[in-house]
Every structure is written in structure tokens, then in C-alpha cells.
């Protein structure tokens, strides 16, 4: 499909959570320019997240930003693909260091004129501002070459991501749940214990070196409390394949037959389908928590050494998001008690029925595994 020359290009080399938080900006730019965006991003998760989005026409991704451009074949291929986008406005959402070392060399190789680009580093983050609101302010900027582009009425764009599951993801989730003995009428509660720093090459990172680490016994106690209060439920430990041993340790500590710890991890598309089906989720501050809110799954988030005012997940559908911990008062997740987390979960409002599938959603050819981030 040929795209209009003004189809915006958005560049962001973030992890899962960063990529989820782009959704309102992508929507805003789609409305401003009258054409869906082209996303240049890090990791196959972006293709899974936005492969069926009406706000994204194409996803250009590569697995790693490390090393020189000329020694990273996939990043080099994406840079060369930018040559076909020379007539577009470019929105670069990267911090200044990565802009200098990673993005500008790609733009130079592609021959993208400076007057077609705007950089988020040129509008500093305000004190207490949420990351999404910063991105939306950035979306008000206009590259010099597109000075005639009208501004967008602020009432028309969203301030929270909405990334519902595709029909195929819903079907895959139903099959998976049936295979694991979860009936359609039984509540499913998700736990996300790991974050991007949990695992090292040689095993689980020392808890003292991870402010988002909640002890294994705390997760086990929380699972017991959930199943005591809702005995017909199943609890699912979410994570990628590399975290399977960590999840198995939680399951062994809990000793509960209704606590599921998948040995092979959960592909991202399947996880999104399960989130849409789930009763609720308890998660550390990490990428899957943002996805849960974007899907409409009621959520409790445990924060460590980060500001919830800047990073708390948002739900476009109005599903509940309860934040525990975080700066300035609780700089480590292990400062949050099991009883506090359990009570916060218990007080979550019951979710509404999931939305119906979006018509003519595009099939994503493959499901990417996810890592928390």
C-alpha cells in the first residue's frame, strides 16, 4: 500500500513499556497528519503491539542498538529503508545521548533533511510530568518543512494507551487456558514478578541490587491470599522463557496446584490475549504492567526507585490502576508488605466485559517473546 508522503515517522528505541507508552503519540500524529505512522523501534515486540493498529502503517525494527551502525546489519537495513521516507516528518523520541550516537547516523545515511525532523530533547520534561504527557507535548511540535500542518484539538486525542488484543490473540488465549485446565467461567489472576533487571546471565540478580525485587516468599504468600479469597480462581505467573526458573521457585514456595508457572514463558501476543481475559494483575513496575493497563486489565503496580507521577500505567478504558510504593516515600519494592498488596488487589473494582474485536484487524505473522522492561 502506497503511503502519503506526510505519513509521520516515529523513532523510539525503548523496551516494552516505553513502546506501549508511545500509543497516544502515534494516535495524535495520525490525526494531525491524516495518515498512520511508521514506527522505527527496538525489538520485535513493537510489531506484535502495533501490527494491527490503525495508527501504525508499518513497523521497522531491529533487535539491538549496540555497536556501530555499519556492524549491525539489521539496523543498517532499517537506516537504508528510511531513504524511502524522505518526504515525511520525523519525530525522534530518544534522549540526547542515543540521538547523537544512534539516531543521527541513521538519519544522515538516509539523507533525511534537518528541516523534516523534531527531537524530544528540545522540550525538557517538566517537573512532575508524566512521560505520556511529555510525548503528547512533543507531538504538538512541527518540523520546519511541515509548518502548515494544523494543530490538533486537545479534546480529540487520548492521554492513555489503548492496545486491545487481536482476534487471533484472543483465540490463542482460549486454547492455552483450556490446555491448562482453566474453565471460561473461572477467574484468572496474573502475577508479574520479574523486571528487566531480575535475571543476569548466571541467574537471578541479587535482591540488594534490584529495587524492584519482591522476595519469592512474598509472591507465594500473595498467591495463597488470592486463592484463599477466591478459591475458584487460577493464578498465572507471567514471564519470558529466561525467567522460567525464577517463576518455578515461586510456585514451589507456594505449593499451590492452581498456581501456573509456564516453563517456556509466554509470547507477547498470547500474554495480551490472557490480559484481556484476566480478572486482574499484580505486577512490579515493568513493561507488562503498562500493557495490562492498555488492554483494560485491573492492576496493582509495585514501585521501587521511580516516580509513579512519571511512570504509573494509564488505562484508556478506565480500568483501575492502583500504585503502591515508589518515590519519594518507598524507594524499594521490598518495603511493601504482602498484606498491603493483597488488600489493594482485593479492593480492585471488577472489570467490565472485554471489548469486541476490532473489525478487519490485521494478522501478525509471528508472536514475539517478551522481556519485561
DOLO-426756 format. One record per residue (C-alpha): residue number from 0; residue in three letters; x, y, z. Coordinates in steps of 0.1 Angstrom, whole numbers, plus 2048, in hexadecimal, padded with zeros to 3 digits. Layout:
! DOLO-426756
[NUM,"ALA",[X,Y,Z]]
...
! end
This chain:
! DOLO-426756
[0,"UNK",[800,800,800]]
[1,"UNK",[80E,822,7F6]]
[2,"UNK",[80F,83A,813]]
[3,"UNK",[80B,860,811]]
[4,"UNK",[82C,873,812]]
[5,"UNK",[822,883,833]]
[6,"UNK",[81D,861,845]]
[7,"UNK",[831,869,865]]
[8,"UNK",[84F,855,870]]
[9,"UNK",[854,850,895]]
[10,"UNK",[875,844,8A2]]
[11,"UNK",[878,835,8C5]]
[12,"UNK",[891,81A,8D0]]
[13,"UNK",[880,810,8F0]]
[14,"UNK",[876,7F0,902]]
[15,"UNK",[853,7E2,905]]
[16,"UNK",[845,7FC,91D]]
[17,"UNK",[854,819,909]]
[18,"UNK",[845,80C,8E9]]
[19,"UNK",[822,808,8F9]]
[20,"UNK",[824,82D,905]]
[21,"UNK",[828,838,8E1]]
[22,"UNK",[804,82F,8D9]]
[23,"UNK",[7F5,852,8E0]]
[24,"UNK",[810,864,8CD]]
[25,"UNK",[80B,84D,8AF]]
[26,"UNK",[7E5,854,8B0]]
[27,"UNK",[7EB,879,8B3]]
[28,"UNK",[803,87A,895]]
[29,"UNK",[7EB,864,880]]
[30,"UNK",[7CF,87E,887]]
[31,"UNK",[7E6,89C,880]]
[32,"UNK",[7F4,890,85F]]
[33,"UNK",[7D7,87C,853]]
[34,"UNK",[7EC,85D,84D]]
[35,"UNK",[7F7,840,864]]
[36,"UNK",[81A,841,872]]
[37,"UNK",[839,82D,869]]
[38,"UNK",[84A,821,889]]
[39,"UNK",[870,81B,88B]]
[40,"UNK",[876,808,8AB]]
[41,"UNK",[88A,7EF,8BF]]
[42,"UNK",[87F,7CA,8C1]]
[43,"UNK",[864,7B5,8B0]]
[44,"UNK",[84C,7BE,8CC]]
[45,"UNK",[843,7DE,8BA]]
[46,"UNK",[836,7CA,89C]]
[47,"UNK",[821,7B5,8B3]]
[48,"UNK",[813,7D4,8C5]]
[49,"UNK",[80C,7E9,8A6]]
[50,"UNK",[808,7CF,88A]]
[51,"UNK",[7E2,7D4,88B]]
[52,"UNK",[7E1,7F8,896]]
[53,"UNK",[7CF,811,880]]
[54,"UNK",[7E8,82B,88B]]
[55,"UNK",[806,818,87D]]
[56,"UNK",[80B,810,859]]
[57,"UNK",[82D,7FF,85C]]
[58,"UNK",[846,7F4,877]]
[59,"UNK",[86B,7F4,86F]]
[60,"UNK",[87E,7E3,88C]]
[61,"UNK",[89F,7D5,894]]
[62,"UNK",[8AA,7C0,8B2]]
[63,"UNK",[8C7,7D4,8C0]]
[64,"UNK",[8D3,7F8,8BE]]
[65,"UNK",[8F6,7EF,8CB]]
[66,"UNK",[915,7F3,8B6]]
[67,"UNK",[91D,808,898]]
[68,"UNK",[902,80C,87D]]
[69,"UNK",[918,7FB,863]]
[70,"UNK",[91D,7DC,878]]
[71,"UNK",[8F8,7D7,880]]
[72,"UNK",[8E8,7C9,860]]
[73,"UNK",[8C4,7CC,86B]]
[74,"UNK",[8C8,7F0,878]]
[75,"UNK",[8DA,7F9,858]]
[76,"UNK",[8BD,7EA,843]]
[77,"UNK",[8A4,800,857]]
[78,"UNK",[8BA,81F,851]]
[79,"UNK",[8BA,818,82C]]
[80,"UNK",[894,813,82C]]
[81,"UNK",[891,836,83A]]
[82,"UNK",[89C,843,818]]
[83,"UNK",[879,83A,80C]]
[84,"UNK",[86A,851,826]]
[85,"UNK",[87C,871,81C]]
[86,"UNK",[85C,884,817]]
[87,"UNK",[84F,87D,83A]]
[88,"UNK",[850,890,85B]]
[89,"UNK",[867,87F,874]]
[90,"UNK",[860,87E,89A]]
[91,"UNK",[87F,872,8AD]]
[92,"UNK",[875,868,8D1]]
[93,"UNK",[898,85E,8DD]]
[94,"UNK",[8AD,86E,8F8]]
[95,"UNK",[8CA,883,8EC]]
[96,"UNK",[8E6,86A,8F0]]
[97,"UNK",[8D5,84F,8DB]]
[98,"UNK",[8C9,86A,8C3]]
[99,"UNK",[8EE,874,8BC]]
[100,"UNK",[8FC,851,8BB]]
[101,"UNK",[8E0,83C,8AD]]
[102,"UNK",[8C5,851,89B]]
[103,"UNK",[8D8,86D,88A]]
[104,"UNK",[8F0,855,877]]
[105,"UNK",[8D1,842,86A]]
[106,"UNK",[8C1,863,85F]]
[107,"UNK",[8E1,86E,84E]]
[108,"UNK",[8E5,84E,83B]]
[109,"UNK",[8C1,850,830]]
[110,"UNK",[8C5,874,825]]
[111,"UNK",[8A8,882,83B]]
[112,"UNK",[8A9,8A8,83B]]
[113,"UNK",[8AB,8B9,85D]]
[114,"UNK",[88D,8CE,855]]
[115,"UNK",[878,8AF,855]]
[116,"UNK",[881,8A4,878]]
[117,"UNK",[878,8AE,89B]]
[118,"UNK",[889,8A0,8BB]]
[119,"UNK",[879,89A,8DD]]
[120,"UNK",[89A,8A5,8ED]]
[121,"UNK",[891,8C9,8E2]]
[122,"UNK",[873,8CA,8FA]]
[123,"UNK",[87F,8C1,91D]]
[124,"UNK",[869,8AB,933]]
[125,"UNK",[856,8C1,94D]]
[126,"UNK",[857,8BA,972]]
[127,"UNK",[83D,8A0,97B]]
[128,"UNK",[833,89B,957]]
[129,"UNK",[828,878,94C]]
[130,"UNK",[83C,869,92F]]
[131,"UNK",[81D,867,919]]
[132,"UNK",[815,88C,91E]]
[133,"UNK",[839,894,914]]
[134,"UNK",[834,880,8F4]]
[135,"UNK",[813,891,8ED]]
[136,"UNK",[823,8B3,8F1]]
[137,"UNK",[83E,8A7,8D9]]
[138,"UNK",[823,89E,8C0]]
[139,"UNK",[819,8C3,8BF]]
[140,"UNK",[83B,8CC,8B0]]
[141,"UNK",[83C,8CE,88A]]
[142,"UNK",[85B,8CA,875]]
[143,"UNK",[864,8E9,861]]
[144,"UNK",[85C,8D8,840]]
[145,"UNK",[839,8D2,84C]]
[146,"UNK",[832,8F3,85B]]
[147,"UNK",[80F,8F5,84C]]
[148,"UNK",[803,8D5,85E]]
[149,"UNK",[7E5,8DF,875]]
[150,"UNK",[7E6,8DA,89A]]
[151,"UNK",[7D0,8C0,8AA]]
[152,"UNK",[7B3,8C8,8C0]]
[153,"UNK",[7BE,8B9,8E2]]
[154,"UNK",[79B,8AA,8E7]]
[155,"UNK",[7A1,893,8CA]]
[156,"UNK",[7BE,87E,8D5]]
[157,"UNK",[7C3,866,8F2]]
[158,"UNK",[7D9,869,910]]
[159,"UNK",[7DC,844,916]]
[160,"UNK",[7E6,826,900]]
[161,"UNK",[7CB,80F,8F2]]
[162,"UNK",[7DA,7EF,8E3]]
[163,"UNK",[7BF,7D4,8E3]]
[164,"UNK",[7C6,7B0,8DA]]
[165,"UNK",[7C0,7A5,8B6]]
[166,"UNK",[7A6,78A,8AE]]
[167,"UNK",[7C2,771,8A9]]
[168,"UNK",[7D2,779,8CB]]
[169,"UNK",[7B0,774,8DC]]
[170,"UNK",[7AC,753,8CA]]
[171,"UNK",[7CF,748,8D4]]
[172,"UNK",[7C9,752,8F8]]
[173,"UNK",[7A9,73D,8F9]]
[174,"UNK",[7BC,71E,8EC]]
[175,"UNK",[7D8,724,904]]
[176,"UNK",[7C1,727,922]]
[177,"UNK",[7AE,708,919]]
[178,"UNK",[7CE,6F4,916]]
[179,"UNK",[7D8,700,939]]
[180,"UNK",[7B7,6F6,948]]
[181,"UNK",[7A8,719,94C]]
[182,"UNK",[783,71A,945]]
[183,"UNK",[773,739,934]]
[184,"UNK",[75F,740,954]]
[185,"UNK",[77D,73F,96B]]
[186,"UNK",[78F,75F,975]]
[187,"UNK",[7B3,763,969]]
[188,"UNK",[7CB,778,97E]]
[189,"UNK",[7ED,782,96F]]
[190,"UNK",[80D,788,982]]
[191,"UNK",[82B,798,972]]
[192,"UNK",[848,794,98B]]
[193,"UNK",[866,79B,974]]
[194,"UNK",[873,7BB,964]]
[195,"UNK",[88F,7C1,94B]]
[196,"UNK",[8A9,7C0,967]]
[197,"UNK",[89D,7A0,978]]
[198,"UNK",[8B2,788,963]]
[199,"UNK",[8D7,788,95C]]
[200,"UNK",[8EB,771,946]]
[201,"UNK",[8F3,75B,964]]
[202,"UNK",[8D1,75B,975]]
[203,"UNK",[8BB,772,98B]]
[204,"UNK",[8CA,793,993]]
[205,"UNK",[8D1,799,9B8]]
[206,"UNK",[8B3,7AA,9C8]]
[207,"UNK",[8C8,7C5,9D7]]
[208,"UNK",[8D2,7D0,9B4]]
[209,"UNK",[8AE,7D2,9A7]]
[210,"UNK",[896,7EB,9B7]]
[211,"UNK",[879,7DA,9A5]]
[212,"UNK",[87F,7B8,9B4]]
[213,"UNK",[864,7AA,9CB]]
[214,"UNK",[86E,78B,9DE]]
[215,"UNK",[863,769,9D0]]
[216,"UNK",[851,762,9F0]]
[217,"UNK",[83D,782,9ED]]
[218,"UNK",[831,778,9CA]]
[219,"UNK",[828,755,9D8]]
[220,"UNK",[815,765,9F5]]
[221,"UNK",[802,77C,9DE]]
[222,"UNK",[7F8,75E,9C8]]
[223,"UNK",[7EB,74C,9E7]]
[224,"UNK",[7D7,76A,9F2]]
[225,"UNK",[7C7,76E,9D0]]
[226,"UNK",[7BD,74A,9CE]]
[227,"UNK",[7B1,74A,9F2]]
[228,"UNK",[79A,768,9EA]]
[229,"UNK",[790,75B,9C7]]
[230,"UNK",[794,735,9C8]]
[231,"UNK",[785,72F,9A6]]
[232,"UNK",[7A1,744,995]]
[233,"UNK",[7C1,73B,985]]
[234,"UNK",[7E1,74F,989]]
[235,"UNK",[7F9,752,96C]]
[236,"UNK",[81D,75D,971]]
[237,"UNK",[827,771,952]]
[238,"UNK",[84A,773,944]]
[239,"UNK",[860,76A,927]]
[240,"UNK",[873,749,922]]
[241,"UNK",[892,757,933]]
[242,"UNK",[87E,75D,953]]
[243,"UNK",[86F,73A,954]]
[244,"UNK",[886,72E,970]]
[245,"UNK",[87E,74D,985]]
[246,"UNK",[858,747,980]]
[247,"UNK",[85C,722,988]]
[248,"UNK",[86C,72C,9A9]]
[249,"UNK",[84E,741,9B2]]
[250,"UNK",[837,725,9A9]]
[251,"UNK",[84B,70C,9BE]]
[252,"UNK",[84A,724,9DC]]
[253,"UNK",[825,728,9D9]]
[254,"UNK",[81D,703,9D4]]
[255,"UNK",[7FB,70B,9C3]]
[256,"UNK",[7ED,6F6,9A7]]
[257,"UNK",[7D9,714,999]]
[258,"UNK",[7F9,728,995]]
[259,"UNK",[806,725,972]]
[260,"UNK",[82A,72C,968]]
[261,"UNK",[82F,725,943]]
[262,"UNK",[851,715,93C]]
[263,"UNK",[855,725,91A]]
[264,"UNK",[84A,748,923]]
[265,"UNK",[82E,75B,912]]
[266,"UNK",[830,76A,8EF]]
[267,"UNK",[826,78F,8EF]]
[268,"UNK",[806,78A,8DA]]
[269,"UNK",[7FB,76E,8F0]]
[270,"UNK",[801,783,90F]]
[271,"UNK",[7EC,79F,901]]
[272,"UNK",[7D0,786,8FA]]
[273,"UNK",[7D2,779,91D]]
[274,"UNK",[7D2,79C,92C]]
[275,"UNK",[7B2,7A4,91A]]
[276,"UNK",[7A2,785,928]]
[277,"UNK",[7B1,789,94B]]
[278,"UNK",[79F,794,96B]]
[279,"UNK",[7BC,7A9,976]]
[280,"UNK",[7E2,7AC,978]]
[281,"UNK",[7FC,7B4,993]]
[282,"UNK",[81E,7BE,984]]
[283,"UNK",[83E,7D0,98D]]
[284,"UNK",[844,7F0,97A]]
[285,"UNK",[84D,7E2,958]]
[286,"UNK",[842,7E0,933]]
[287,"UNK",[826,7C6,937]]
[288,"UNK",[815,7DC,951]]
[289,"UNK",[812,7F7,937]]
[290,"UNK",[804,7DE,91E]]
[291,"UNK",[7EB,7D1,938]]
[292,"UNK",[7DD,7F5,93D]]
[293,"UNK",[7DC,7FA,917]]
[294,"UNK",[7C8,7DA,913]]
[295,"UNK",[7B0,7E4,92F]]
[296,"UNK",[7BB,7CB,949]]
[297,"UNK",[7B6,7D8,96D]]
[298,"UNK",[7D9,7DC,97C]]
[299,"UNK",[7ED,7E0,99C]]
[300,"UNK",[811,7EC,995]]
[301,"UNK",[82D,7EA,9AE]]
[302,"UNK",[846,806,9A9]]
[303,"UNK",[86A,809,9B4]]
[304,"UNK",[883,825,9AE]]
[305,"UNK",[86E,837,994]]
[306,"UNK",[854,853,995]]
[307,"UNK",[830,846,98F]]
[308,"UNK",[827,869,985]]
[309,"UNK",[83C,864,966]]
[310,"UNK",[839,83E,960]]
[311,"UNK",[818,832,96D]]
[312,"UNK",[805,81D,953]]
[313,"UNK",[7E6,82D,944]]
[314,"UNK",[7C7,81D,937]]
[315,"UNK",[7B3,82D,91A]]
[316,"UNK",[795,817,923]]
[317,"UNK",[794,823,946]]
[318,"UNK",[79E,802,957]]
[319,"UNK",[7AC,805,97A]]
[320,"UNK",[7D1,80B,97F]]
[321,"UNK",[7DD,80B,9A4]]
[322,"UNK",[800,815,9AB]]
[323,"UNK",[813,80A,9CA]]
[324,"UNK",[836,817,9D4]]
[325,"UNK",[84D,82D,9BF]]
[326,"UNK",[85E,84D,9C5]]
[327,"UNK",[860,862,9DA]]
[328,"UNK",[855,84B,9F7]]
[329,"UNK",[85C,827,9EE]]
[330,"UNK",[87B,823,9D8]]
[331,"UNK",[87B,7FD,9D8]]
[332,"UNK",[860,7E4,9CF]]
[333,"UNK",[86A,7CE,9EC]]
[334,"UNK",[85E,7EA,A03]]
[335,"UNK",[83A,7E2,9F9]]
[336,"UNK",[829,7C8,A0F]]
[337,"UNK",[816,7AA,A03]]
[338,"UNK",[7F7,7B4,A16]]
[339,"UNK",[7F8,7D7,A05]]
[340,"UNK",[7FB,7C7,9E2]]
[341,"UNK",[7E0,7AD,9E9]]
[342,"UNK",[7C8,7C7,9F7]]
[343,"UNK",[7CE,7DE,9D8]]
[344,"UNK",[7C6,7C0,9C1]]
[345,"UNK",[7A7,7B8,9D5]]
[346,"UNK",[79A,7DC,9D1]]
[347,"UNK",[79E,7DC,9AB]]
[348,"UNK",[77C,7E2,99A]]
[349,"UNK",[76F,7C6,985]]
[350,"UNK",[778,7CC,961]]
[351,"UNK",[75F,7D1,946]]
[352,"UNK",[75B,7B8,92A]]
[353,"UNK",[777,7B9,910]]
[354,"UNK",[770,7CD,8F1]]
[355,"UNK",[766,7BC,8D1]]
[356,"UNK",[781,7B6,8B7]]
[357,"UNK",[78A,7D3,8A0]]
[358,"UNK",[77D,7CD,87D]]
[359,"UNK",[796,7C2,863]]
[360,"UNK",[7B3,7C0,87B]]
[361,"UNK",[7D3,7B5,86A]]
[362,"UNK",[7E3,794,871]]
[363,"UNK",[806,797,880]]
[364,"UNK",[81B,77C,870]]
[365,"UNK",[82E,771,88F]]
[366,"UNK",[82C,777,8B4]]
[367,"UNK",[84B,786,8C5]]
[368,"UNK",[856,77A,8E7]]
[369,"UNK",[857,797,900]]
[370,"UNK",[86F,7A1,91A]]
[371,"UNK",[863,7B8,936]]
[372,"UNK",[86E,7DC,931]]
! end
